[in-house]
Amino acid sequence: MPRKQKDGKYKLKTHKATSKRFRLTGSGKLVRTKGGKSHLRRRTSKRTKALLSEMIPVQGRAIVKRVKRLAPNMK
């Protein structure tokens, strides 16, 4: 069976750590989760722990550009 000829294009691969940390909203804004949620949270108040769950928009054009380059197929 003959091999399929390559057309010289590269597959774009998504940087998985980036795609897990960031999301795109419906309006196209880039949002991120907050850090500090894994351990050593016994002393923090319930209000503080609840505030850690919300996603916040990313500030800075350079970071947005880098994230879109690392995860080109992000939805």
C-alpha positions in Angstrom: 0.0 0.0 0.0 1.5 3.4 -1.0 2.2 6.0 1.6 0.1 9.2 1.7 2.0 12.2 0.5 2.6 15.0 3.1 1.5 18.4 2.0 4.1 20.2 4.1 1.8 21.6 6.8 2.3 21.2 10.5 -0.3 20.2 13.0 -0.8 22.8 15.7 -0.7 21.2 19.1 -2.4 22.8 22.1 -0.4 23.4 25.2 -2.5 21.4 27.7 -1.5 23.3 30.8 -2.6 26.5 29.2 -5.9 25.1 28.0 -6.7 23.8 31.6 -5.9 27.2 33.2 -7.7 29.6 30.9 -11.1 29.8 29.2 -12.6 32.0 26.5 -16.0 33.5 27.3 -18.7 33.9 24.7 -17.8 37.5 24.1 -14.2 36.5 23.5 -12.7 37.6 26.8 -9.9 35.5 28.3 -10.6 34.4 31.9 -8.4 32.6 34.4 -8.9 30.7 37.7 -7.3 31.8 40.9 -4.4 30.0 42.5 -3.9 28.8 46.1 -6.8 26.3 46.2 -4.9 23.1 46.7 -3.7 22.8 50.3 -3.1 24.8 53.5 -6.6 26.2 53.5 -7.8 25.3 57.0 -7.0 28.6 58.4 -8.7 30.7 55.7 -12.2 31.9 56.1 -15.2 30.4 54.2 -15.7 33.7 52.4 -12.1 33.8 51.2 -12.3 30.2 50.0 -15.6 31.0 48.1 -13.9 34.0 46.4 -11.1 31.7 45.1 -13.6 29.8 43.0 -14.6 32.7 40.7 -12.8 33.3 37.4 -11.3 36.7 36.7 -10.5 38.3 33.4 -6.9 38.4 32.3 -5.3 41.8 32.2 -2.5 42.6 29.7 -2.4 42.2 26.0 0.9 40.3 26.0 -0.4 37.5 28.2 -3.6 37.3 26.1 -1.4 37.0 22.9 0.8 34.3 24.5 -2.2 32.3 25.6 -3.8 32.4 22.2 -0.5 31.3 20.6 -0.1 28.4 23.1 -3.7 27.2 22.7 -4.9 28.1 19.2 -7.9 25.8 19.2 -9.2 26.9 22.6 -12.9 27.3 22.8 
